[in-house]
């Protein structure tokens, strides 16, 4: 009887220590995020290990540029800039529809990462796959006309894509179009058809990727602001306009989008590792919003650098 009681006491002590330890870990994680409050709403990562995470058919290790950019590489440049959380974007060029590497990163860092994954809308039941992936931290999906070369004109006009938009209205997973400006009318039509579906337009809809900042393109992007669940990533500065720091030429477009969408529907993102190549760097990207956009209030910056991405992607 006494021995049994002593065993019970020891078990309770061990359990108490375990709970205390878990509480300490959670408190430490929360403290870390408080010190690094910003969210990068768009970055890619990929491993050098092509055996555990096979590359898409036809892709070789020599095509990886850089050869490796994993979660530790990303955090090593993000944390010093105050960025403690990141939305990881499935890179179809390297892993196509296999989201495993990114969902494994969420398992490793469940507080720091969420995923914008990909599903094949041409396969049966894409909605069921979306719901399965939600449990793994996939809170958005990249959709793009560039993935299926044989159907770029009809990329939004098929049963699977419609099922995805309908499902997203139920699950809150955002549809994230990677598009050029000429695709904006098609996305506009889908927003009208599915008004409750969250949408996030990547990289200003790539306005200025050819060096030309056309007023008509910006007007079409601003037209989407009438859909209450549509958001825009102000990102990929290395690829737009003059394509060089400090990116001041992009500020008029950001200011216009702020007027149209409000700060609650804009989010900053880096698009690393592409943002850290050539003469570009991570610090210059976040500095455009954090330090150089003098028309932004302190509260505006909270939305652009944290709150919008938190609302859209970190709801689970």
Secondary structure as GFF3:
##gff-version 3
##sequence-region A 1 316
A	DSSP	alpha_helix	2	35	.	.	.	ID=ss1
A	DSSP	beta_strand	38	43	.	.	.	ID=ss2
A	DSSP	three_ten_helix	61	63	.	.	.	ID=ss3
A	DSSP	alpha_helix	71	78	.	.	.	ID=ss4
A	DSSP	three_ten_helix	79	81	.	.	.	ID=ss5
A	DSSP	beta_strand	83	89	.	.	.	ID=ss6
A	DSSP	alpha_helix	92	95	.	.	.	ID=ss7
A	DSSP	alpha_helix	100	108	.	.	.	ID=ss8
A	DSSP	beta_strand	113	117	.	.	.	ID=ss9
A	DSSP	alpha_helix	126	134	.	.	.	ID=ss10
A	DSSP	beta_strand	138	144	.	.	.	ID=ss11
A	DSSP	three_ten_helix	149	151	.	.	.	ID=ss12
A	DSSP	alpha_helix	159	171	.	.	.	ID=ss13
A	DSSP	beta_strand	174	178	.	.	.	ID=ss14
A	DSSP	three_ten_helix	181	183	.	.	.	ID=ss15
A	DSSP	alpha_helix	184	193	.	.	.	ID=ss16
A	DSSP	beta_strand	199	201	.	.	.	ID=ss17
A	DSSP	three_ten_helix	202	206	.	.	.	ID=ss18
A	DSSP	alpha_helix	215	223	.	.	.	ID=ss19
A	DSSP	three_ten_helix	224	226	.	.	.	ID=ss20
A	DSSP	beta_strand	230	234	.	.	.	ID=ss21
A	DSSP	three_ten_helix	237	239	.	.	.	ID=ss22
A	DSSP	three_ten_helix	248	250	.	.	.	ID=ss23
A	DSSP	alpha_helix	251	261	.	.	.	ID=ss24
A	DSSP	three_ten_helix	263	265	.	.	.	ID=ss25
A	DSSP	beta_strand	266	268	.	.	.	ID=ss26
A	DSSP	three_ten_helix	274	276	.	.	.	ID=ss27
A	DSSP	alpha_helix	282	287	.	.	.	ID=ss28
A	DSSP	pi_helix	288	292	.	.	.	ID=ss29
A	DSSP	alpha_helix	298	302	.	.	.	ID=ss30
A	DSSP	pi_helix	303	307	.	.	.	ID=ss31
A	DSSP	alpha_helix	308	313	.	.	.	ID=ss32
###
